[in-house]
Amino acid sequence: MKNNKGFSLIELIVVIAIMAVLIGVIVPQFLGYSDKTKESVLKYNTRGVMQIVSVHTVDYPRTSWYGDWDDDGDGTLNNFLEQKLEVINSGQEVNKYTNNSNIVNPYSGKLSILDYDRTLSSGDGHCPAVFLTANNNYSYGGSGGTSNLIGTIVVYFKVVDGETEEIEFYYIKEDGSKSDYLEKL
């Protein structure tokens, strides 16, 4: 009488095929959750940035909400915000609006805050965490591309005749499309 102590080749192939089918069904579902998580992080952080901006708008007249980019600050809200967000992302100050110490782009992992359109268009600032702009090309009202803004929170200052009419808050989704406006100030 023959004593078989192992599995036959057919049995192994059937088990491997069943495992492959299960993996093929389960893995895509987990990948979908990862994208949903990144989108949730963007919504949450956008609301936190929006709260930071709204708190500080009372300190500045509308004519000083957006000014030229300046590393040292020129007394405008956008330059103050850039400096404030950089301090939060450096870990020197806890961000009470997002309950963590950083505002991170969930796709690129970058903490950078940009307030200068030429830096973005040159490629140096691909996929920053936050982009402060008054450039209509990046507000979806113009022709600017969004491939270098994926996962970025955009704070768009709509400036008319030197005065900011409104500030729009949205983020750029993974497919390059704009989220709905979460808020306008």
LINSUL-V871138 format. One record per run of one state. SS is the DSSP state (2 for helix, 1 for strand, 0 for the rest). FROM is the first residue (numbers start at 1). TO is the last residue. If there is no record, write none. Layout:
SS|FROM|TO / SS|FROM|TO
This chain:
0|1|8 / 2|9|57 / 0|58|61 / 2|62|64 / 0|65|76 / 2|77|89 / 0|90|94 / 1|95|95 / 0|96|99 / 1|100|100 / 0|101|112 / 1|113|114 / 0|115|116 / 2|117|122 / 0|123|129 / 1|130|133 / 0|134|135 / 2|136|138 / 0|139|146 / 2|147|149 / 0|150|152 / 1|153|160 / 0|161|162 / 1|163|172 / 0|173|177 / 1|178|178 / 0|179|182 / 1|183|184 / 0|185|185
